[in-house]
Amino acid sequence: MMQFEGFINPITAARPAYPYVLVLQSDWVSGAPDRIVAPVVPRALLRRAALAATPMISIGRTEHLVLVPALMGVRARDLRESIGSFASERNALLAAIDYLFFGL
């Protein structure tokens, strides 16, 4: 599993609201048992979002928001169903992390 890889949300009860999660943790700490992820929600479900901290990605033909302010840890072994890499959105994702932690 790589940084910026998306997965079906392993928390079944949360899937209706947050169907996916995106790994934000660096590949350098790949041996850790947990991964830091951000939930991903269809944009249509959120009317108001702090766009600087919630970059948009496309999954299929649907726009989704990566909720960087809602970071959480999940067990790496629970991240089973990959939906692909979003490394092409690296700059926007890093900008959201910078905005959240440093106000930049």
Secondary structure, DSSP 4 states (H G I P E B T S, - for coil): --TTEEEE-S-GGGTTT--EEEE-S-GGGTTSSEEEEEEEEEGGG-SS--TTTS-EEEETTEEEEE-GGG-EEEEGGG---EEEE-GGGHHHHHHHHHHHHH--
